Every structure is written in C-alpha cells, then in structure tokens.
C-alpha cells in the first residue's frame, strides 16, 4: 500500500508533536539546571544542523538557494524564526518551572487565534464547522479559566508565539 503525501505529512507532524510534547517534556525536565535560554539556543543550533543534513539528503540545495535569494522570503523567515524561538523559550521555561499544564493550555487555544488571524488578515471564510469548533474551544477555555487558581500566563504566551 502506497502512502500519500498527505498521510506522510500527518504521520510526520504527529511524530514531531509527540517528540516535542511528550518525550521532550521529560528530556527538558532533566536539563533545567542549564538554563532556559541556553537550552533554546542549543535546540536552535542543532535544528540548523539537522536542516543542513536533511537538505543534503533530499538534494534540496537549489530550493534553499532560491529562498535565500528572495528578500521577502528572508524577511518572513526572520519573523517566523523569532516567533518559533519565543515559543520554544516559553515552553522550556514552563517545563523548568513546572507549568506544563499552563503552557499546554496555550497549545489548546492556539487554533482559535490562528483561525481568527486567518479571518482577520487573510479574509478566510468561516464555515459552520469552523464556527462550531471555535465556539466549543472558547466555551471550554472559558470554563477552564474560571476554574483555575491562577491565570496561565505561560499558556497565553505559547498561544501568541
């Protein structure tokens, strides 16, 4: 049975999320003595190394070269890199300070913000399914916020990055 590109993407995304959300949480707990910023810098540098290895393995140097020749794409890469760096920093800080549930809340409300920004900036249409799913997340998030002892600031930070 041949796996479609869509299914490969789903599998890859799921494995990446599992690694980052489940296994990464245990890993980061044991290296909290290093410091959040240093861990994020190491993670960023090793991600670049892996990028170079996979670019070579998949023979995508021409595609990478085209990206770096376009100033608009470089600007977008800089902005998205800063956002990812901020997201990673908040997540590792949350793990180090035992606020994993707060940070996970951020991943829970992030889709609402993504859909809202898509609607606001990209003029995307909201169909019935999106409205129902957004409503359910807003209701459940509101219930959660009303029943917690402190505001999950790490979660809001995660959602914004």
N, C-alpha and C positions, 0 to 999 in steps of 0.2 A: 504494500500500500504506500503510495507516494504522499508525502505531507506537503500541503500547500504552503505558500509563503505566509499567508495569514496565520495558519496554525503554527508555523515556525516562530512567527512573531509573538503569538500568545504564549507559547512554551518558553521562549527566551525571556519575555517580560515577567512571566510567573517565576521562573528560576531566579532572575535578578532580584525581584521583590522578596522572594523567600530568603535569598542570601543576605540582602541588606536588612530586612526587617526581623528575621528570626535568628539566623546564625550570627549576623553582625552585632546584634544586641549582646549576645554572650561574649563575643570577642572584645567589644569595646568596654565591657564591664571590667575586664581583667587588665586593661591598659590605661585606666583612668588616671593613674599616677603620673602619666606622661604630660598630660595637659591637653585640653580640647583643641586648641589652635594647632599645636604640633601634630596631633593625630590627623587633623583635616589636611594640613599641608602634605603630610606623607601620603595620605589617601589620594590627594590630587596628583602628586608626582607619579605615584605608581599607576594611576589611571592613565596618565600620559604615556608611560612606558607600555602598558597593555595596548593602548591605541596604536602606537607605532608597530608593535608586534602583529596585531590583527590587520593593520593596513598593509603590511608586508605579506602576510599570509594570504590575504584575499586579493592581493595585487590591485589595490585601490589608490596608489600614489597619484595617478592622474586626477582622480576625483578630488583628492585632498588639495592638490595644487590649484585646481580651479576654484575651490572655496577660498583659498588664501589670496587669490588674485582679484577678488571682488570685495571692495571696501564695505559695502552694505552687509555682506555676509560676515565679514570680520567684526563689524560693529555688533551684529546680532550675537555672534559667538562670545564676544566680551560680556555683553549684558547677561546672556544665559549662563555663562561661567560664573559670574558674580552671584547670580541667584542660586545656582547649584551649590556653590561654596557656602553661602549663607544657610541653605537648607541643611547641608551636612554638618555645619558647625552647631546649629541649634539641636539637631538630632543627637550628636555625640555629647553635647553638653547635657541634654535631657537624660541620656543613659547614665552619664557620670554622676548626675545629681539625683538619680532615682525618680525621674519624672517621665518615665516611658509612657505611661497612660496619657499624660498631658500631651506629649508630642504625638502620640497615636491619634489623639483627637484631631490634631492638625491634618493628618492624612485623611481622616474621615470627612472633614468639612472642605478639603481642597477641591473636590469635584464641583461643589456649589460655586466656589469662587471662579473656577475655570469656565464653567458654563456662563456665569454672569459676565465675565470679561469677554467671552466669545460673543455674547448677545450685545454687550455694550460697544466693543471696539470693532468686531468683525461683522456685525449686523446679522448674526446667525438667528435662525428662526427657532422658536421654542414650540415643539410639538407636544401632544398630550402626554406622551410617555416621559419626556423630559420634565414637564411641569409636575407630574405626579411624583417622579423620583426626587426632584429638588424639594418638593413640599415634604416628603417623608423624611429627608435628611434634615431639613430645617426644623421640623417638629421634634425629631429625636434629639437633635443637637440642643434645642431649646430645653427639652426635658432634662438632658444631661447637665446643662449649665445651671439649671435651677436646683439640682440635687447634688452639687459638689460643694465641698467646704472652701475651696479657693479657686480662683479663676485660672484656667490652664494656659498661662501666658506662652509657654513653650509650644503649645498646640496652635495658638494663633500665629506665632512666628513661623512655624512649619507651614501653615496654610498659605501665608503670604510669600514665602520663598518657594 
